[in-house]
Amino acid sequence: MSIANNISQFKNEIPSHVTLVAVSKTYPIETILEAYHAGQRIFGENRVQELAPKHQDLPHDIEWHLIGHLQTNKVKFIAPFVSLIHSIDSLKLLQEVNKCAEKSHRVIDCLLQVHIAQEETKFGLSFEEAEKLLASEEFSEMKHIRITGLMGMATLTENENQIRKEFKSLKHFFDTHCQLPTANPPKDSPCGRIRPLANGSAQADCQLKILSMGMSSDYKIAIEEGSTMIRVGSLIFGARH
């Protein structure tokens, strides 16, 4: 099927509350434009050196997501335009995003990447590290980032029970700590509100509402386990060469 048909099929198949991120890494401009003309506006890239030139060459109403591992020295190249960074895996990286966002006069939306897979090669915070980051004084002082959710990648395996277990663990953490923002969130919850600082200014914004789980191989399981955002490449664009 064509790219347009693939996108149409996905949008008919996935629930309305689930956002489709078309993962365009390694695909050329012409291929991405096919998806764009089919109505897709949210694209994900893994590498800054590929994302930055694509942003320049493609329509500027595209919402670009950085979904791969991000090095601190590369943040400055995407800070002026990136819509969402999925892969915040350290306080140091978040501090750099905050600094570059301030220079760009922006507030950048970010997801904390949580390590849920059995594979050691995957990046991400442990559940304990994520809690510690959100409760830290350093985070509370950041005014140019907004933590809007969590991202996790399951183990690359054919064992569906393992994949489901890993997604379920992230969904449980999401539900336990963030809930959708309410008028009167729990006093002991680090998320869902903006706490005032002693000087009267507002601390970093943390309103977790996005759960980014699921790729081409496991997005159906991810949606069943509560994902609100899936990252799909090859099932839209075809096999990478």
C-alpha positions in Angstrom: 0.0 0.0 0.0 1.0 3.6 -0.4 2.2 5.8 2.4 -1.1 7.7 2.3 -3.0 4.5 2.6 -0.8 3.3 5.5 -1.4 6.6 7.4 -5.2 6.4 6.8 -5.3 2.8 8.0 -3.4 3.7 11.2 -5.6 6.7 12.0 -8.7 4.5 11.4 -7.3 1.7 13.5 -5.9 3.4 16.6 -8.2 5.0 19.3 -8.8 8.7 19.0 -6.9 9.4 22.3 -3.7 7.9 20.8 -1.3 10.2 18.9 0.7 8.7 15.9 4.3 9.8 15.6 5.6 8.9 12.1 9.2 7.9 12.7 11.0 9.4 9.7 14.6 8.6 10.5 16.7 7.6 7.5 13.9 8.4 5.1 14.4 11.1 2.4 12.6 14.4 2.2 10.4 13.1 -0.7 9.1 10.2 1.4 8.3 12.4 4.3 6.5 14.8 2.0 4.2 12.0 0.9 3.2 11.5 4.5 2.8 15.2 5.0 0.5 15.5 2.0 -1.5 12.6 3.4 -2.2 14.8 6.5 0.5 13.6 8.9 2.0 16.5 10.8 3.9 14.8 13.7 7.3 13.2 12.8 10.0 11.7 15.0 13.7 11.6 14.5 16.4 9.8 16.4 19.4 11.9 15.6 19.9 15.7 15.8 22.2 15.8 12.8 19.4 14.4 10.7 16.5 16.3 12.3 18.0 19.8 12.0 18.4 19.8 8.2 15.0 18.2 7.7 13.4 20.9 9.8 14.9 23.5 7.5 13.9 21.7 4.3 10.3 20.7 5.1 7.2 22.7 5.9 7.4 24.5 9.2 4.0 23.5 10.4 5.5 20.0 11.1 5.7 19.1 14.8 9.1 17.5 15.3 9.8 15.1 18.1 13.3 14.0 19.1 12.8 10.3 20.1 16.4 9.0 20.2 19.2 9.3 22.7 20.1 13.0 23.1 23.6 14.2 23.9 23.9 17.5 25.9 26.1 19.1 23.3 23.5 18.6 20.6 20.5 20.2 22.4 21.3 23.7 21.2 20.7 22.7 17.6 17.1 21.7 18.1 16.1 23.9 21.0 14.7 26.7 18.8 12.1 24.5 17.1 11.6 21.0 18.6 8.1 20.3 19.8 8.7 17.3 22.2 11.8 15.5 23.4 11.0 11.9 24.4 14.3 10.9 25.7 15.2 12.8 28.9 17.3 10.3 30.8 19.3 12.5 33.3 19.0 15.6 35.3 22.1 16.9 33.5 20.4 16.6 30.1 17.2 18.3 31.5 19.3 21.2 32.8 20.9 21.6 29.4 17.5 21.6 27.7 16.3 24.2 30.2 19.3 26.4 29.5 19.0 26.2 25.7 15.2 26.8 25.9 15.8 29.9 27.9 18.2 31.2 25.2 15.6 30.5 22.6 12.9 32.2 24.7 10.8 29.0 24.8 9.4 26.4 27.1 10.2 23.0 25.7 7.9 20.0 26.4 9.8 16.8 27.5 9.1 13.2 28.5 11.2 11.3 31.0 12.5 8.1 29.4 12.2 5.2 31.9 14.2 2.0 31.4 11.7 -0.8 31.5 13.4 -3.4 29.1 15.6 -6.3 30.0 18.2 -5.1 27.5 21.1 -3.2 29.0 21.6 -1.3 25.8 18.5 0.7 26.2 18.8 4.2 27.9 16.5 5.6 30.6 16.0 6.3 34.2 14.9 3.7 36.7 11.6 4.4 38.5 13.5 5.5 41.6 15.7 7.9 39.6 12.6 9.4 37.9 11.0 10.0 41.2 14.2 11.5 42.6 14.5 13.8 39.6 10.9 15.1 39.9 11.3 15.7 43.6 14.7 17.5 43.3 15.3 21.1 44.0 17.2 21.5 40.8 14.2 20.4 38.8 11.9 22.7 40.8 13.9 25.7 39.7 13.7 25.1 35.9 11.3 27.4 34.2 11.9 26.7 30.5 10.9 23.0 30.4 7.6 21.2 30.9 7.5 17.5 31.8 4.4 16.3 30.0 4.8 12.5 30.3 6.9 9.4 30.2 8.4 7.3 27.5 9.5 3.7 27.6 10.8 1.0 25.1 10.0 -2.7 25.7 12.5 -5.5 25.2 12.9 -6.5 21.5 11.5 -10.0 21.8 8.7 -12.2 20.5 7.6 -12.9 24.0 4.4 -10.9 24.2 3.9 -11.6 27.9 7.3 -9.9 28.7 6.5 -6.9 26.5 3.1 -6.6 28.1 4.6 -6.8 31.6 7.1 -4.1 30.8 4.5 -1.7 29.4 2.2 -2.5 32.4 4.9 -1.5 34.8 5.3 1.9 33.2 1.6 2.5 33.1 1.4 1.7 36.8 4.1 4.2 37.5 2.4 6.7 35.3 -1.0 6.2 37.1 0.6 6.2 40.5 2.6 9.4 40.1 0.9 11.6 37.6 -2.8 11.1 36.9 -4.2 13.8 34.6 -3.9 17.2 36.3 -6.8 17.9 38.7 -8.0 21.0 40.5 -6.9 19.5 43.8 -4.0 17.0 43.2 -2.6 15.0 46.1 -0.3 17.1 48.3 2.4 14.5 48.2 2.4 14.1 44.4 5.3 15.8 42.5 3.2 16.0 39.4 -0.1 17.6 38.2 0.6 21.1 39.5 3.0 24.0 39.6 4.3 24.6 43.1 5.2 28.2 44.2 8.8 28.8 45.2 9.8 30.9 48.2 10.3 34.0 46.1 6.8 33.7 44.7 7.7 32.5 41.2 6.5 29.2 39.8 8.6 26.1 39.7 9.0 23.8 36.7 5.8 22.6 35.2 5.1 18.9 35.5 1.7 17.7 34.2 2.1 14.2 33.1 -0.5 13.3 30.4 1.5 11.6 27.7 2.5 7.9 27.9 4.7 7.2 24.8 4.9 3.5 24.4 4.9 1.2 21.4 6.7 1.0 18.0 6.0 -0.8 14.8 6.6 -4.2 16.4 4.6 -3.8 19.6 2.2 -0.8 19.3 -0.9 -2.9 19.6 0.2 -4.3 22.9 1.2 -0.8 24.0 -2.2 0.7 23.3 -3.9 -2.2 25.1 -1.7 -1.3 28.1 -2.5 2.4 28.1 -0.2 4.1 25.6 -1.4 7.5 24.4 1.4 8.0 21.9 3.0 5.4 19.5 6.1 5.8 17.4 5.8 4.0 14.0 8.2 4.1 11.1 8.5 1.0 8.8 4.8 0.2 8.9 4.2 3.7 7.4 7.1 4.3 5.1 8.2 0.7 4.3 11.4 -1.1 5.1 14.6 1.0 5.6 17.5 0.4 3.2 
